[in-house]
Amino acid sequence: MKTQKSRRQFERTLAPHLDELYGAAMRLTRSPADADDVLQEAMARAWAFWERYEEGTNVRAWMHRILFNTFVNGYRRKKREREILTQVHRERVPEPFWSHPEPGVITDQLGDEVQEALASIPDTFRQAIELVDIGGASYRDAADTLGCPVGTIMSRLHRGRRLLGAQLRDYAIEEGYLAAA
């Protein structure tokens, strides 16, 4: 059973090392909030095992070892949690319909004129437009699906939209989407 006397001795022994321990926690975590959490948990562990500390030994080294082990254990725990959450997310969230597009599936509900215009532009532009504009994929998802950088997707979208706009201009005027110039 820990007494008030042992609590005072604990605080008196560790107080000179708190600033140094906080600095070590900052170097490990690179975040003031995380450093506070790691140091607080390390202090709680040190208190829990205070009766095992042998008086006269190097308390500074003992505390640094507790602090480092606390950080490593927290890092491993967070890594396992991320892995579990990723696995659960994969199991619960179905693949988006555009992740494995089949020809024609995305464009089935478009008008004949739009389908013809899409079919007439180069495949690289058409795929980007089908994934992002028609399918609702993010630039990152479209880039992953097509195996290219996000900037390339953005470029293909810009150029593809220009080509489609030029081809569909007369149709848009005819249908009343654009005013005749």
Wavefront OBJ file of the C-alpha trace (Angstrom):
o trace
v 0.000 0.000 0.000
v 1.402 3.341 -1.047
v 1.455 6.028 1.576
v 1.389 9.811 1.469
v 5.085 9.730 2.358
v 5.910 7.599 -0.691
v 3.846 9.967 -2.891
v 5.880 12.963 -1.685
v 9.112 11.019 -2.217
v 7.971 10.084 -5.759
v 7.201 13.707 -6.627
v 10.413 15.012 -5.044
v 12.542 12.414 -6.870
v 11.021 12.965 -10.305
v 10.351 16.733 -10.248
v 13.874 17.717 -11.378
v 13.536 15.517 -14.478
v 10.093 16.594 -15.742
v 11.326 19.251 -18.189
v 13.860 16.850 -19.669
v 11.245 14.095 -19.919
v 8.830 16.477 -21.637
v 11.561 17.377 -24.135
v 12.158 13.697 -24.839
v 8.422 13.149 -25.291
v 8.298 16.085 -27.741
v 11.143 14.594 -29.787
v 9.333 11.259 -29.924
v 5.844 12.530 -30.743
v 6.521 15.892 -32.452
v 3.294 17.187 -30.948
v 2.748 19.067 -27.669
v -0.604 17.374 -27.014
v 0.785 13.889 -27.703
v 3.892 14.662 -25.646
v 1.678 15.624 -22.697
v -0.277 12.386 -23.069
v 2.836 10.188 -23.292
v 4.469 11.918 -20.324
v 1.308 11.648 -18.253
v 0.972 7.946 -19.028
v 4.661 7.386 -18.272
v 4.260 9.135 -14.922
v 1.225 6.974 -14.115
v 3.228 3.841 -14.935
v 6.167 5.056 -12.867
v 3.820 5.618 -9.925
v 2.275 2.171 -10.393
v 5.737 0.583 -10.213
v 7.289 2.999 -7.724
v 7.727 0.276 -5.120
v 9.970 -1.596 -7.607
v 12.292 1.370 -8.016
v 15.489 0.796 -6.089
v 16.559 3.897 -4.226
v 20.001 5.088 -5.178
v 19.795 3.862 -8.773
v 19.540 6.197 -11.766
v 15.937 7.487 -11.651
v 16.534 9.581 -14.778
v 17.414 6.516 -16.880
v 14.539 4.563 -15.297
v 12.052 7.276 -16.283
v 13.454 7.629 -19.802
v 13.038 3.879 -20.304
v 9.427 4.036 -19.043
v 8.737 7.050 -21.293
v 10.217 5.351 -24.372
v 8.366 2.078 -23.717
v 5.123 4.010 -23.228
v 5.620 5.760 -26.566
v 6.442 2.518 -28.411
v 3.497 0.662 -26.881
v 1.149 3.514 -27.842
v 2.538 3.573 -31.370
v 2.038 -0.173 -31.760
v -1.484 0.050 -30.330
v -2.414 2.842 -32.761
v -0.945 0.879 -35.660
v -3.037 -2.184 -34.749
v -6.136 0.000 -34.389
v -5.551 1.518 -37.852
v -5.118 -1.960 -39.362
v -8.325 -3.183 -37.721
v -10.271 -0.090 -38.775
v -8.994 -0.427 -42.344
v -10.063 -4.071 -42.428
v -13.494 -3.274 -40.983
v -13.906 -0.430 -43.460
v -13.059 -2.730 -46.378
v -15.576 -5.309 -45.180
v -18.398 -2.783 -44.691
v -17.930 -0.424 -47.623
v -18.663 -1.977 -50.998
v -16.418 -1.251 -53.946
v -17.636 1.817 -55.831
v -19.256 0.970 -59.142
v -16.586 2.878 -61.059
v -13.618 1.055 -59.513
v -13.890 -1.713 -62.115
v -15.785 -0.066 -64.945
v -17.210 -2.239 -67.666
v -17.635 -0.690 -71.091
v -21.002 1.023 -71.441
v -22.186 0.551 -67.843
v -21.538 4.132 -66.822
v -22.921 5.757 -69.976
v -26.118 3.702 -70.371
v -28.384 6.476 -69.122
v -26.969 9.246 -71.304
v -28.694 10.513 -74.421
v -27.637 9.195 -77.828
v -25.993 12.484 -78.799
v -23.894 12.575 -75.627
v -22.943 8.896 -76.028
v -21.837 9.551 -79.614
v -19.811 12.585 -78.553
v -18.173 10.579 -75.758
v -17.395 7.723 -78.122
v -15.745 10.109 -80.588
v -13.139 11.545 -78.175
v -9.892 9.689 -77.386
v -10.172 6.904 -74.786
v -7.921 8.602 -72.220
v -10.203 11.651 -72.073
v -13.391 9.567 -72.210
v -12.315 7.341 -69.295
v -11.467 10.346 -67.115
v -14.816 12.000 -67.895
v -16.763 8.785 -67.272
v -15.078 8.203 -63.920
v -15.125 11.735 -62.503
v -17.944 13.651 -64.199
v -20.412 10.842 -64.825
v -19.419 8.309 -62.167
v -18.707 10.765 -59.358
v -15.228 9.422 -58.516
v -12.711 11.701 -56.857
v -9.610 12.719 -58.774
v -7.534 10.439 -56.508
v -9.804 7.427 -57.102
v -9.833 8.027 -60.846
v -6.045 8.319 -60.846
v -5.741 5.052 -58.922
v -8.188 3.304 -61.269
v -6.418 4.504 -64.402
v -2.919 4.156 -62.949
v -1.761 7.727 -63.484
v -1.054 10.838 -61.371
v -3.863 13.112 -60.178
v -2.498 15.974 -62.283
v -2.860 13.840 -65.392
v -6.514 13.179 -64.543
v -7.108 16.905 -64.129
v -5.451 17.608 -67.481
v -7.423 14.863 -69.251
v -10.663 16.190 -67.770
v -9.951 19.727 -68.931
v -9.068 18.668 -72.462
v -11.884 16.104 -72.666
v -14.479 18.607 -71.465
v -13.304 21.087 -74.099
v -13.616 18.440 -76.830
v -17.089 17.421 -75.614
v -18.181 21.046 -75.341
v -17.164 21.707 -78.931
v -18.956 18.598 -80.199
v -22.121 19.161 -78.163
v -22.438 22.919 -78.703
v -25.035 22.687 -81.496
v -27.003 20.051 -79.548
v -26.957 22.242 -76.418
v -28.283 25.225 -78.390
v -30.934 23.039 -80.029
v -32.111 21.684 -76.651
v -32.079 25.143 -75.019
v -29.132 24.568 -72.680
v -27.187 27.365 -74.367
v -28.409 30.572 -75.996
v -27.637 30.931 -79.680
v -24.785 33.352 -80.217
l 1 2 3 4 5 6 7 8 9 10 11 12 13 14 15 16 17 18 19 20 21 22 23 24 25 26 27 28 29 30 31 32 33 34 35 36 37 38 39 40 41 42 43 44 45 46 47 48 49 50 51 52 53 54 55 56 57 58 59 60 61 62 63 64 65 66 67 68 69 70 71 72 73 74 75 76 77 78 79 80 81 82 83 84 85 86 87 88 89 90 91 92 93 94 95 96 97 98 99 100 101 102 103 104 105 106 107 108 109 110 111 112 113 114 115 116 117 118 119 120 121 122 123 124 125 126 127 128 129 130 131 132 133 134 135 136 137 138 139 140 141 142 143 144 145 146 147 148 149 150 151 152 153 154 155 156 157 158 159 160 161 162 163 164 165 166 167 168 169 170 171 172 173 174 175 176 177 178 179 180 181
